[in-house]
């Protein structure tokens, strides 16, 4: 599956804040989830929106309340993704 540059950059930004001991596992988990989402939507390429959906869906419930703050750090508006955050 192809990834556009912006999607890869966002994934790298997310991973930069992930503790080293779990970084590789987190990358695999988000990457696999993103590619599953893209395939289910009949897309040939993973974009930013798909990475965000994968990131939210793979984040444990206990730390999900911190995602809006993290999104803001990356220049994202958490309100645009409220439907994912509240799911």
ZALUM-134465 format. One record per atom (N, C-alpha, C): residue number from 1; atom name; x, y, z. Coordinates in pm, 1 decimal, padded with zeros to 6 digits. Example, Ala and Ser with C-alpha at 12.3 -4.5 7.8 and 13.67 -1.06 7.14 Angstrom:
<nodes>
+-----+-------+----------+----------+----------+
| num | atomo |       xx |       yy |       zz |
+-----+-------+----------+----------+----------+
|   1 |     N |  01319.0 | -00569.0 |  00780.0 |
|   1 |    CA |  01230.0 | -00450.0 |  00780.0 |
|   1 |     C |  01320.0 | -00330.0 |  00780.0 |
|   2 |     N |  01285.0 | -00225.0 |  00708.0 |
|   2 |    CA |  01367.0 | -00106.0 |  00714.0 |
|   2 |     C |  01290.0 |  00003.0 |  00787.0 |
+-----+-------+----------+----------+----------+
</nodes>
This chain:
<nodes>
+-----+-------+----------+----------+----------+
| num | atomo |       xx |       yy |       zz |
+-----+-------+----------+----------+----------+
|   1 |     N |  00085.4 | -00118.0 |  00000.0 |
|   1 |    CA |  00000.0 |  00000.0 |  00000.0 |
|   1 |     C |  00089.3 |  00123.4 |  00000.0 |
|   2 |     N |  00055.7 |  00219.4 | -00084.0 |
|   2 |    CA |  00129.8 |  00345.0 | -00090.3 |
|   2 |     C |  00082.6 |  00441.9 |  00016.9 |
|   3 |     N |  00174.3 |  00522.1 |  00064.4 |
|   3 |    CA |  00144.7 |  00626.0 |  00162.4 |
|   3 |     C |  00185.3 |  00759.6 |  00102.3 |
|   4 |     N |  00099.4 |  00862.7 |  00116.3 |
|   4 |    CA |  00144.3 |  00993.3 |  00068.1 |
|   4 |     C |  00239.8 |  01053.6 |  00171.3 |
|   5 |     N |  00316.3 |  01151.0 |  00128.4 |
|   5 |    CA |  00420.8 |  01207.9 |  00215.0 |
|   5 |     C |  00364.1 |  01267.9 |  00343.0 |
|   6 |     N |  00251.4 |  01335.5 |  00333.3 |
|   6 |    CA |  00191.6 |  01398.1 |  00451.8 |
|   6 |     C |  00148.8 |  01292.2 |  00553.4 |
|   7 |     N |  00096.8 |  01180.7 |  00505.1 |
|   7 |    CA |  00055.5 |  01072.0 |  00594.8 |
|   7 |     C |  00177.4 |  01012.4 |  00665.2 |
|   8 |     N |  00284.0 |  00991.9 |  00590.3 |
|   8 |    CA |  00406.8 |  00937.6 |  00649.3 |
|   8 |     C |  00465.9 |  01035.9 |  00750.3 |
|   9 |     N |  00462.2 |  01164.7 |  00717.6 |
|   9 |    CA |  00512.2 |  01266.4 |  00810.5 |
|   9 |     C |  00432.2 |  01267.1 |  00940.3 |
|  10 |     N |  00299.6 |  01255.2 |  00929.3 |
|  10 |    CA |  00216.6 |  01252.6 |  01050.1 |
|  10 |     C |  00249.3 |  01128.7 |  01132.5 |
|  11 |     N |  00261.0 |  01015.4 |  01068.9 |
|  11 |    CA |  00296.7 |  00893.4 |  01142.9 |
|  11 |     C |  00429.7 |  00912.0 |  01214.8 |
|  12 |     N |  00527.0 |  00969.6 |  01147.2 |
|  12 |    CA |  00657.1 |  00993.8 |  01210.4 |
|  12 |     C |  00644.2 |  01088.4 |  01329.6 |
|  13 |     N |  00560.1 |  01189.9 |  01317.2 |
|  13 |    CA |  00538.1 |  01283.2 |  01429.1 |
|  13 |     C |  00474.2 |  01212.0 |  01547.3 |
|  14 |     N |  00376.0 |  01129.8 |  01519.7 |
|  14 |    CA |  00310.4 |  01052.7 |  01626.5 |
|  14 |     C |  00413.3 |  00963.6 |  01695.9 |
|  15 |     N |  00494.0 |  00897.1 |  01617.8 |
|  15 |    CA |  00592.6 |  00804.9 |  01674.1 |
|  15 |     C |  00701.6 |  00875.9 |  01751.7 |
|  16 |     N |  00731.6 |  00999.3 |  01715.8 |
|  16 |    CA |  00837.0 |  01072.4 |  01786.9 |
|  16 |     C |  00800.9 |  01095.0 |  01933.4 |
|  17 |     N |  00672.7 |  01095.5 |  01965.4 |
|  17 |    CA |  00629.7 |  01112.3 |  02103.3 |
|  17 |     C |  00599.3 |  00981.3 |  02173.4 |
|  18 |     N |  00625.7 |  00872.0 |  02105.7 |
|  18 |    CA |  00598.4 |  00739.5 |  02161.5 |
|  18 |     C |  00724.6 |  00687.5 |  02228.6 |
|  19 |     N |  00712.1 |  00634.8 |  02350.1 |
|  19 |    CA |  00831.0 |  00582.0 |  02418.7 |
|  19 |     C |  00902.2 |  00475.6 |  02334.7 |
|  20 |     N |  01034.3 |  00482.5 |  02334.2 |
|  20 |    CA |  01115.0 |  00391.1 |  02251.4 |
|  20 |     C |  01081.0 |  00242.7 |  02268.9 |
|  21 |     N |  01058.1 |  00195.6 |  02391.3 |
|  21 |    CA |  01033.3 |  00051.2 |  02405.5 |
|  21 |     C |  00910.7 |  00000.8 |  02329.2 |
|  22 |     N |  00814.9 |  00087.9 |  02300.5 |
|  22 |    CA |  00693.3 |  00043.5 |  02230.4 |
|  22 |     C |  00678.2 |  00107.6 |  02092.2 |
|  23 |     N |  00778.3 |  00185.0 |  02050.5 |
|  23 |    CA |  00767.1 |  00259.8 |  01924.4 |
|  23 |     C |  00747.9 |  00168.3 |  01803.5 |
|  24 |     N |  00827.0 |  00063.8 |  01791.9 |
|  24 |    CA |  00815.3 | -00024.9 |  01675.6 |
|  24 |     C |  00679.5 | -00093.8 |  01671.5 |
|  25 |     N |  00633.8 | -00140.3 |  01786.4 |
|  25 |    CA |  00503.6 | -00206.8 |  01791.8 |
|  25 |     C |  00392.0 | -00108.4 |  01758.6 |
|  26 |     N |  00404.6 |  00014.3 |  01808.4 |
|  26 |    CA |  00304.4 |  00116.5 |  01780.4 |
|  26 |     C |  00301.8 |  00149.6 |  01631.9 |
|  27 |     N |  00419.4 |  00161.4 |  01572.0 |
|  27 |    CA |  00425.0 |  00189.8 |  01427.9 |
|  27 |     C |  00355.7 |  00079.5 |  01348.5 |
|  28 |     N |  00384.7 | -00044.0 |  01380.4 |
|  28 |    CA |  00322.6 | -00156.3 |  01309.6 |
|  28 |     C |  00171.5 | -00155.0 |  01326.7 |
|  29 |     N |  00127.4 | -00129.0 |  01448.6 |
|  29 |    CA | -00016.0 | -00129.2 |  01478.0 |
|  29 |     C | -00088.6 | -00019.3 |  01400.2 |
|  30 |     N | -00034.2 |  00102.7 |  01402.7 |
|  30 |    CA | -00098.6 |  00213.6 |  01331.3 |
|  30 |     C | -00091.5 |  00190.1 |  01180.4 |
|  31 |     N |  00024.1 |  00146.6 |  01131.4 |
|  31 |    CA |  00041.0 |  00123.2 |  00987.7 |
|  31 |     C | -00057.1 |  00016.7 |  00938.1 |
|  32 |     N | -00068.4 | -00094.4 |  01009.9 |
|  32 |    CA | -00160.5 | -00201.4 |  00969.8 |
|  32 |     C | -00304.9 | -00154.4 |  00974.2 |
|  33 |     N | -00341.1 | -00080.2 |  01079.1 |
|  33 |    CA | -00478.4 | -00029.0 |  01089.9 |
|  33 |     C | -00508.9 |  00067.8 |  00975.5 |
|  34 |     N | -00414.2 |  00155.2 |  00943.9 |
|  34 |    CA | -00434.5 |  00251.7 |  00835.8 |
|  34 |     C | -00453.2 |  00181.0 |  00702.4 |
|  35 |     N | -00374.0 |  00080.8 |  00677.7 |
|  35 |    CA | -00384.7 |  00009.2 |  00550.7 |
|  35 |     C | -00514.9 | -00070.2 |  00542.2 |
|  36 |     N | -00561.2 | -00123.6 |  00655.5 |
|  36 |    CA | -00691.6 | -00192.0 |  00657.6 |
|  36 |     C | -00803.4 | -00093.4 |  00626.4 |
|  37 |     N | -00796.9 |  00025.2 |  00687.9 |
|  37 |    CA | -00899.1 |  00127.1 |  00663.5 |
|  37 |     C | -00898.4 |  00167.8 |  00516.3 |
|  38 |     N | -00780.6 |  00192.9 |  00461.9 |
|  38 |    CA | -00770.1 |  00232.7 |  00321.5 |
|  38 |     C | -00828.9 |  00125.0 |  00230.3 |
|  39 |     N | -00794.9 | -00000.2 |  00255.7 |
|  39 |    CA | -00848.1 | -00109.5 |  00174.4 |
|  39 |     C | -00999.1 | -00119.8 |  00186.3 |
|  40 |     N | -01051.3 | -00101.6 |  00308.3 |
|  40 |    CA | -01196.8 | -00110.9 |  00327.1 |
|  40 |     C | -01270.7 |  00002.1 |  00255.8 |
|  41 |     N | -01200.2 |  00112.2 |  00232.2 |
|  41 |    CA | -01258.5 |  00226.4 |  00160.7 |
|  41 |     C | -01220.0 |  00225.0 |  00012.5 |
|  42 |     N | -01163.1 |  00114.7 | -00033.7 |
|  42 |    CA | -01118.9 |  00099.0 | -00173.3 |
|  42 |     C | -01023.7 |  00208.5 | -00218.4 |
|  43 |     N | -00933.8 |  00247.3 | -00129.5 |
|  43 |    CA | -00833.2 |  00348.1 | -00163.5 |
|  43 |     C | -00701.2 |  00278.2 | -00190.0 |
|  44 |     N | -00624.1 |  00336.3 | -00279.4 |
|  44 |    CA | -00494.6 |  00278.8 | -00315.2 |
|  44 |     C | -00381.2 |  00343.1 | -00237.8 |
|  45 |     N | -00413.6 |  00447.1 | -00163.1 |
|  45 |    CA | -00309.5 |  00522.9 | -00094.7 |
|  45 |     C | -00360.3 |  00564.1 |  00043.4 |
|  46 |     N | -00270.5 |  00559.9 |  00140.8 |
|  46 |    CA | -00302.3 |  00605.1 |  00275.7 |
|  46 |     C | -00274.7 |  00754.7 |  00282.8 |
|  47 |     N | -00375.5 |  00829.7 |  00327.5 |
|  47 |    CA | -00362.0 |  00973.7 |  00345.9 |
|  47 |     C | -00370.8 |  01010.7 |  00493.0 |
|  48 |     N | -00360.2 |  01138.6 |  00520.1 |
|  48 |    CA | -00359.2 |  01190.0 |  00657.5 |
|  48 |     C | -00485.3 |  01150.2 |  00733.7 |
|  49 |     N | -00601.2 |  01165.8 |  00671.2 |
|  49 |    CA | -00727.1 |  01134.3 |  00740.2 |
|  49 |     C | -00731.0 |  00988.5 |  00785.4 |
|  50 |     N | -00678.4 |  00901.2 |  00702.9 |
|  50 |    CA | -00675.8 |  00758.6 |  00738.1 |
|  50 |     C | -00577.9 |  00733.6 |  00851.9 |
|  51 |     N | -00463.9 |  00800.8 |  00850.6 |
|  51 |    CA | -00366.9 |  00785.3 |  00960.5 |
|  51 |     C | -00430.3 |  00831.8 |  01091.4 |
|  52 |     N | -00503.6 |  00941.6 |  01087.3 |
|  52 |    CA | -00568.5 |  00991.3 |  01209.0 |
|  52 |     C | -00669.9 |  00889.4 |  01259.6 |
|  53 |     N | -00750.4 |  00834.5 |  01170.8 |
|  53 |    CA | -00848.7 |  00733.4 |  01211.8 |
|  53 |     C | -00779.2 |  00611.4 |  01271.9 |
|  54 |     N | -00669.4 |  00569.1 |  01211.6 |
|  54 |    CA | -00595.1 |  00453.4 |  01263.8 |
|  54 |     C | -00532.8 |  00485.2 |  01398.8 |
|  55 |     N | -00478.2 |  00605.6 |  01411.3 |
|  55 |    CA | -00416.2 |  00648.8 |  01536.8 |
|  55 |     C | -00517.6 |  00646.8 |  01650.1 |
|  56 |     N | -00633.7 |  00705.8 |  01625.1 |
|  56 |    CA | -00737.8 |  00710.5 |  01728.8 |
|  56 |     C | -00783.7 |  00568.9 |  01762.9 |
|  57 |     N | -00807.7 |  00488.0 |  01660.8 |
|  57 |    CA | -00861.5 |  00354.0 |  01686.4 |
|  57 |     C | -00763.0 |  00262.7 |  01758.8 |
|  58 |     N | -00634.2 |  00287.6 |  01743.8 |
|  58 |    CA | -00534.3 |  00201.7 |  01809.1 |
|  58 |     C | -00487.9 |  00255.3 |  01944.4 |
|  59 |     N | -00532.2 |  00374.9 |  01978.8 |
|  59 |    CA | -00492.9 |  00433.1 |  02107.6 |
|  59 |     C | -00576.5 |  00371.0 |  02219.1 |
|  60 |     N | -00511.6 |  00320.1 |  02323.0 |
|  60 |    CA | -00586.6 |  00261.3 |  02434.9 |
|  60 |     C | -00682.9 |  00363.4 |  02497.3 |
|  61 |     N | -00798.3 |  00314.9 |  02536.3 |
|  61 |    CA | -00902.7 |  00401.9 |  02593.8 |
|  61 |     C | -00850.3 |  00486.7 |  02709.4 |
|  62 |     N | -00760.2 |  00431.3 |  02788.8 |
|  62 |    CA | -00711.0 |  00502.7 |  02907.0 |
|  62 |     C | -00636.5 |  00630.9 |  02872.0 |
|  63 |     N | -00573.7 |  00635.0 |  02755.4 |
|  63 |    CA | -00498.7 |  00756.3 |  02719.1 |
|  63 |     C | -00564.2 |  00834.5 |  02604.4 |
|  64 |     N | -00677.7 |  00787.7 |  02557.6 |
|  64 |    CA | -00747.6 |  00856.4 |  02449.4 |
|  64 |     C | -00785.8 |  01000.5 |  02483.9 |
|  65 |     N | -00819.5 |  01032.3 |  02610.9 |
|  65 |    CA | -00853.7 |  01172.2 |  02642.8 |
|  65 |     C | -00740.1 |  01271.2 |  02614.8 |
|  66 |     N | -00616.5 |  01222.9 |  02603.3 |
|  66 |    CA | -00502.9 |  01310.7 |  02575.1 |
|  66 |     C | -00485.1 |  01337.3 |  02425.0 |
|  67 |     N | -00556.1 |  01264.2 |  02340.4 |
|  67 |    CA | -00539.2 |  01280.2 |  02196.0 |
|  67 |     C | -00570.0 |  01421.3 |  02144.7 |
|  68 |     N | -00674.5 |  01488.8 |  02193.3 |
|  68 |    CA | -00696.9 |  01625.2 |  02142.3 |
|  68 |     C | -00576.7 |  01717.6 |  02162.6 |
|  69 |     N | -00512.6 |  01708.6 |  02276.8 |
|  69 |    CA | -00394.5 |  01791.2 |  02302.1 |
|  69 |     C | -00281.6 |  01754.4 |  02206.0 |
|  70 |     N | -00264.0 |  01626.1 |  02183.9 |
|  70 |    CA | -00159.9 |  01582.2 |  02091.0 |
|  70 |     C | -00191.7 |  01627.5 |  01948.6 |
|  71 |     N | -00317.3 |  01619.9 |  01910.3 |
|  71 |    CA | -00357.1 |  01664.7 |  01776.7 |
|  71 |     C | -00324.3 |  01812.7 |  01757.2 |
|  72 |     N | -00352.8 |  01892.0 |  01858.5 |
|  72 |    CA | -00322.2 |  02035.0 |  01849.9 |
|  72 |     C | -00173.1 |  02058.7 |  01831.9 |
|  73 |     N | -00090.6 |  01978.8 |  01896.6 |
|  73 |    CA |  00055.3 |  01990.8 |  01879.4 |
|  73 |     C |  00096.9 |  01969.2 |  01734.7 |
|  74 |     N |  00021.5 |  01886.6 |  01663.7 |
|  74 |    CA |  00052.8 |  01856.9 |  01523.6 |
|  74 |     C | -00020.1 |  01951.4 |  01428.2 |
|  75 |     N | -00087.0 |  02053.1 |  01482.7 |
|  75 |    CA | -00157.2 |  02149.1 |  01399.3 |
|  75 |     C | -00292.3 |  02101.4 |  01350.4 |
|  76 |     N | -00346.2 |  01999.7 |  01415.2 |
|  76 |    CA | -00477.5 |  01946.6 |  01378.3 |
|  76 |     C | -00583.4 |  02002.8 |  01471.0 |
|  77 |     N | -00703.6 |  02020.5 |  01419.6 |
|  77 |    CA | -00816.1 |  02067.7 |  01499.9 |
|  77 |     C | -00891.4 |  01945.7 |  01552.7 |
|  78 |     N | -00883.8 |  01918.2 |  01683.0 |
|  78 |    CA | -00950.0 |  01799.1 |  01737.5 |
|  78 |     C | -01100.2 |  01796.2 |  01711.9 |
|  79 |     N | -01162.5 |  01911.3 |  01698.4 |
|  79 |    CA | -01307.2 |  01913.9 |  01673.6 |
|  79 |     C | -01342.5 |  01848.6 |  01540.3 |
|  80 |     N | -01251.8 |  01857.0 |  01444.1 |
|  80 |    CA | -01276.3 |  01792.2 |  01314.4 |
|  80 |     C | -01280.6 |  01640.7 |  01327.3 |
|  81 |     N | -01222.2 |  01589.0 |  01435.1 |
|  81 |    CA | -01212.9 |  01444.8 |  01453.9 |
|  81 |     C | -01292.7 |  01397.5 |  01575.9 |
|  82 |     N | -01382.4 |  01483.2 |  01621.9 |
|  82 |    CA | -01464.8 |  01450.3 |  01739.7 |
|  82 |     C | -01539.6 |  01319.0 |  01718.0 |
|  83 |     N | -01587.1 |  01296.1 |  01596.4 |
|  83 |    CA | -01661.6 |  01172.1 |  01566.9 |
|  83 |     C | -01574.2 |  01048.5 |  01589.9 |
|  84 |     N | -01444.9 |  01061.2 |  01569.8 |
|  84 |    CA | -01353.5 |  00949.5 |  01595.8 |
|  84 |     C | -01319.7 |  00939.4 |  01743.6 |
|  85 |     N | -01301.1 |  01054.4 |  01805.5 |
|  85 |    CA | -01261.9 |  01057.1 |  01946.9 |
|  85 |     C | -01373.3 |  01008.1 |  02038.0 |
|  86 |     N | -01497.1 |  01032.0 |  01998.2 |
|  86 |    CA | -01611.7 |  00992.6 |  02081.4 |
|  86 |     C | -01663.1 |  00852.3 |  02050.9 |
|  87 |     N | -01605.2 |  00789.6 |  01950.6 |
|  87 |    CA | -01654.9 |  00657.2 |  01909.8 |
|  87 |     C | -01619.2 |  00549.3 |  02009.2 |
+-----+-------+----------+----------+----------+
</nodes>
